[in-house]
Amino acid sequence: MTMAEGGDFDLQDFLPYLLNQAAEATSRGFQATYRTRYGLTRTQWRVMANLGRFGAMTARDICRLSHIEKTKVSRAVAGLEAEGLLTRSTSPDDRRAENLSLTPKGRAVFTEIGQHAQDFDAALRARLGPEIAARIDTILREIIALNAAGNQDEDG
């Protein structure tokens, strides 16, 4: 790690900041697909992506999987429901919870955006080259696993 002269902290050299900047830069590139074409926010797209991938689940499940604040998920769910893209039903396991699921219209939008996401991912990987893309993939998964293990140690 390089530091500014005198050993002062430099945000530009802070690995979590660099990871965040890389994520933001790539997310902005894909954002045009779901925002411009479908009028969705990032959180709405992520809610739909989870429901499309895993099926019916609660907002709490989505928060846990996506690391998104509950208030943001709640707003996203309300917007998606208003657009007819998802429905809510009372959970048979917990009457206080609601299961969320995509409507047929929501499933169609998810399928369309999902294809654009696969194309975007393939183009990004092609620009990076297969070796670098594979290394980045491995490194990011290792970082996620290290932090997940560290968080379990703190919680347990």
Order of alpha helices (4+ residues) and beta strands (2+ residues): alpha-alpha-alpha-alpha-beta-beta-alpha-alpha
